[in-house]
């Protein structure tokens, strides 16, 4: 990260984040090293907000997209719930404003396509979590304001086929990216 390591004058430079994440891919420990990069970035939440703006409305802002790396600014609407889904690639999530509650799921061994809850993890301002490529999770923003988080994926987040699970039946189905982007924008059409 460019600028001071801490304090009110800390700087967050999205271009430096992209550079550092791309450099982390060259190691045998890409996910762990990207986690360290994201942890440094969200350790100064005010700097991220000064650079990316105060989270005021839901949305997904692409900061970088390539076949081996995607970096997005995820803005969770108040009380938003995203159904269980997978990524088919590793992911690193760093919250810089608000809270993101993750419910972790596992496939039922005797019922192809269904899942059951297996744990949970809450992320608040400054917290970072890394997920392996096989993780299934759902996300809730349980607070009455927009939550901002930097999400980094080890692949093309928008171009990979993956699954989501029906919130009622917990049955697997193809992931619908368009529907999810409409949810972030607060549209139900």
Secondary structure, DSSP 8 states (H G I E B T S, - for coil): --S-SSSTT----HHHHHHHHHHHTTSTTHHHHHHHHHHHHHTTHHHHHHHH----S-EEEEEEE-SS-EEEEEEE-TT-EEEEEE-SS-EEEEEEESEEEEEEEEE-TTSTTBEEEEEEEEEETT-EEEE-TT-EEEEE--SSS-EEEEEEESS-TTTS--EEE-TTT-BEEE--HHHHHHHHHT---
